[in-house]
Amino acid sequence: MDAPINSDFPLRPIGTAEELMDVAVGMEHEAALRYEQLAAMVARQGKTELATLFGRLAELEKTHEDQLSRWAQRDGLRAPQPVRFSWRMPETFDQAEGAQVFGPYEALAVAVRNEERAFAFYTYVAASALNEEVRRRAESMAREELEHVSLLRRWRREAFHASRQPRRRNPRTLEELFALSAAMEVASAEVNDAAAAAVGASGAVEAAAVLRRLADKARGHAGGAAPNVPGSDAAEGARAAGLLRPGSLTAEKAVRLSIQDAEEILDTYLAAAEHATEETLLNEAQKLAEQSLGRLALTRSLLANPDRA
């Protein structure tokens, strides 16, 4: 019971709804504080636009913190007592402070990673919950974080230079969504198979096994469909360049390709949900986005843990 639930989040298993609220409010409070620090840093550098953006992100986190406190009060729980974290949260904050070249895209990338990390945390808490109430609340918080991810990724897309934007393909029907999903998942399986081979050849057996599982899951999501549209730009570009052939990638480049593919797939599903005009299409796109965010978090963990990749 005293062991951390996850090496990325070194906390004991959460046993009550009040403990969960303490952790949640602590995460929002810490994020707001770090955004304020970054706002002050870039303001000293004369980057007024960035200072305003980080200030906006800090206010967003404070709003989330207030919402959690109101939720606790509504449900008859004691006022949350924010947990103070002993780990750096997240690593991108520290990277931002040391960055020489920093613009709106990089700022929003920090925010996106922060929200994705929160989503991964709540998903893990739900899976390891000691009782039903904690599981239910953690799942609800994970859904909230997915909405935050979607919002911030939209802001980040708006900050892209036109040449950096991924190809937009917004399905109008469920059939179009499933066809697009099948194509991207089939191509993703190919990417992760190639990545698993490259990583395995480097001796990182555990990481290679993770990538093979991701490839198998992607094939399962595709359901044996024969795609009639392209996969992600990352996958299609790698295929065209011959990078999916054995021996063409180093282990690190293979993992980065897998991450790039997963990023683009997630952006595609989030954009589909954002532009959906029917509830069934919206629900399916959001479901696919949830699955994709889990895949992205898992793939990124391979770079975050050098012993695995």
ZIZIZI-V743046 format. One record per pair of residues at least 4 apart in sequence whose C-alpha atoms are under 8 Angstrom apart, sorted by the first residue. I is the first residue (numbers start at 1). J is the second residue. If there is no record, write none. Layout:
BEGIN
<<I;J> <I;J>>
END
This chain:
BEGIN
<<1;12> <1;13> <2;12> <2;13> <3;11> <3;12> <3;13> <4;9> <4;10> <4;11> <4;12> <4;13> <5;9> <5;10> <5;11> <5;12> <5;13> <5;125> <5;128> <6;10> <6;11> <9;87> <9;121> <10;87> <13;125> <13;128> <13;129> <13;130> <14;19> <14;20> <14;125> <14;129> <14;130> <14;134> <15;19> <15;20> <15;129> <15;130> <15;131> <15;134> <16;20> <16;131> <16;133> <16;134> <17;21> <17;133> <17;134> <17;137> <18;22> <18;72> <18;77> <18;78> <18;80> <19;23> <20;24> <20;134> <20;138> <21;25> <21;68> <21;72> <21;80> <21;81> <21;82> <22;26> <22;80> <22;81> <22;82> <22;83> <23;27> <23;82> <23;83> <24;28> <24;65> <24;68> <24;82> <25;29> <25;65> <25;68> <25;69> <25;80> <25;81> <25;82> <25;83> <26;30> <26;81> <26;82> <26;83> <26;84> <26;85> <27;31> <27;82> <27;83> <27;85> <27;118> <28;32> <28;61> <28;62> <28;64> <28;65> <29;33> <29;61> <29;62> <29;65> <29;82> <30;34> <30;84> <30;89> <31;35> <31;58> <31;61> <31;89> <31;114> <32;36> <32;57> <32;58> <32;59> <32;60> <32;61> <32;62> <33;37> <33;58> <34;38> <34;58> <34;93> <35;39> <35;54> <35;55> <35;57> <35;58> <36;40> <36;54> <36;55> <36;58> <37;41> <38;42> <38;51> <38;54> <38;96> <38;97> <39;43> <39;50> <39;51> <39;52> <39;53> <39;54> <39;55> <40;44> <40;51> <41;45> <41;51> <41;97> <42;46> <42;47> <42;48> <42;50> <42;51> <43;47> <43;48> <43;50> <43;51> <47;51> <48;52> <49;53> <50;54> <50;103> <50;104> <50;107> <51;55> <52;56> <53;57> <53;104> <53;107> <54;58> <54;107> <55;59> <56;60> <57;61> <57;111> <58;62> <59;63> <60;64> <61;65> <62;66> <63;67> <64;68> <65;69> <66;70> <67;71> <68;72> <69;73> <69;79> <69;80> <70;74> <71;75> <72;76> <72;77> <72;78> <72;79> <72;80> <73;77> <73;78> <73;79> <85;89> <89;93> <89;114> <90;94> <90;113> <90;114> <90;117> <91;95> <92;96> <92;110> <92;113> <92;114> <93;97> <93;110> <94;98> <95;99> <96;102> <96;106> <96;107> <96;110> <102;106> <102;107> <103;107> <104;108> <104;156> <104;159> <105;109> <105;156> <105;159> <105;160> <106;110> <107;111> <108;112> <108;152> <108;153> <108;155> <108;156> <109;113> <109;156> <110;114> <111;115> <111;152> <112;116> <112;149> <112;152> <112;153> <113;117> <114;118> <115;119> <115;145> <115;146> <115;148> <115;149> <116;120> <116;145> <116;146> <116;149> <116;293> <116;297> <117;121> <117;297> <118;122> <118;142> <118;145> <119;123> <119;141> <119;142> <119;143> <119;145> <119;146> <120;124> <120;142> <120;294> <120;297> <121;125> <122;126> <122;138> <122;139> <122;141> <122;142> <123;127> <123;138> <123;139> <123;142> <124;128> <125;129> <125;135> <125;138> <126;134> <126;135> <126;136> <126;137> <126;138> <126;139> <127;135> <128;135> <129;134> <129;135> <130;134> <130;135> <131;135> <132;136> <133;137> <134;138> <135;139> <136;140> <137;141> <138;142> <139;143> <140;144> <141;145> <142;146> <143;147> <144;148> <145;149> <146;150> <146;290> <147;151> <148;152> <149;153> <150;154> <150;270> <151;155> <152;156> <153;157> <153;267> <154;158> <154;271> <155;159> <156;160> <157;165> <160;164> <160;165> <161;165> <166;233> <166;264> <167;233> <168;268> <168;271> <169;268> <169;272> <170;268> <170;271> <170;272> <170;275> <171;176> <171;177> <171;180> <171;272> <171;276> <172;176> <172;177> <172;276> <172;277> <172;281> <173;177> <173;281> <174;178> <174;280> <174;281> <174;284> <175;179> <176;180> <177;181> <177;272> <177;281> <177;285> <178;182> <179;183> <179;227> <179;228> <179;229> <180;184> <180;227> <180;229> <180;230> <180;231> <181;185> <181;222> <182;186> <182;221> <182;222> <182;223> <182;225> <182;226> <182;227> <183;187> <183;222> <183;226> <183;227> <183;228> <183;229> <183;230> <183;231> <184;188> <184;230> <184;231> <184;232> <184;265> <185;189> <185;218> <185;219> <185;221> <185;222> <185;231> <186;190> <186;218> <186;219> <186;222> <186;227> <186;231> <187;191> <187;231> <187;232> <187;235> <187;236> <188;192> <188;215> <188;218> <188;231> <188;232> <188;235> <188;258> <188;261> <188;262> <189;193> <189;214> <189;215> <189;216> <189;217> <189;218> <189;219> <190;194> <190;215> <190;244> <191;195> <191;215> <191;235> <191;244> <191;257> <191;258> <191;261> <192;196> <192;211> <192;212> <192;214> <192;215> <192;258> <193;197> <193;211> <193;212> <193;215> <194;198> <194;244> <194;245> <194;246> <194;254> <195;199> <195;208> <195;211> <195;249> <195;251> <195;254> <195;255> <195;257> <195;258> <196;200> <196;207> <196;208> <196;209> <196;210> <196;211> <196;212> <196;254> <197;201> <197;208> <197;246> <198;202> <198;246> <198;247> <198;249> <198;250> <198;251> <198;254> <199;203> <199;204> <199;205> <199;207> <199;208> <199;250> <199;251> <199;252> <199;254> <199;255> <199;309> <200;204> <200;205> <200;207> <200;208> <200;251> <201;251> <202;251> <204;208> <204;307> <204;308> <204;309> <205;209> <205;308> <206;210> <206;308> <206;309> <207;211> <207;302> <207;308> <207;309> <208;212> <208;309> <209;213> <210;214> <211;215> <211;299> <212;216> <213;217> <214;218> <214;295> <215;219> <216;220> <217;221> <218;222> <219;223> <219;224> <220;224> <230;236> <231;235> <231;236> <232;236> <232;261> <232;264> <232;265> <233;237> <233;261> <233;264> <234;238> <234;257> <234;260> <234;261> <234;264> <235;239> <235;257> <235;261> <236;240> <237;241> <238;242> <238;243> <238;244> <239;243> <239;244> <242;248> <243;248> <243;249> <244;248> <244;249> <249;253> <249;254> <250;254> <251;255> <251;309> <252;256> <252;303> <252;309> <253;257> <254;258> <255;259> <255;299> <255;302> <255;303> <255;309> <256;260> <257;261> <258;262> <258;299> <259;263> <259;296> <259;299> <259;300> <260;264> <261;265> <262;266> <262;292> <262;295> <262;296> <263;267> <263;296> <264;268> <265;269> <265;292> <266;270> <266;289> <266;292> <266;293> <267;271> <268;272> <269;273> <269;285> <269;286> <269;288> <269;289> <270;274> <270;285> <270;286> <270;289> <271;275> <272;276> <272;282> <272;285> <273;281> <273;282> <273;283> <273;285> <273;286> <274;282> <276;281> <276;282> <277;281> <277;282> <278;282> <279;283> <280;284> <281;285> <282;286> <283;287> <284;288> <285;289> <286;290> <287;291> <288;292> <289;293> <290;294> <291;295> <292;296> <293;297> <294;298> <295;299> <296;300> <297;301> <298;302> <299;303> <300;304> <301;305> <302;306> <302;308> <302;309> <303;308> <303;309> <305;309>>
END
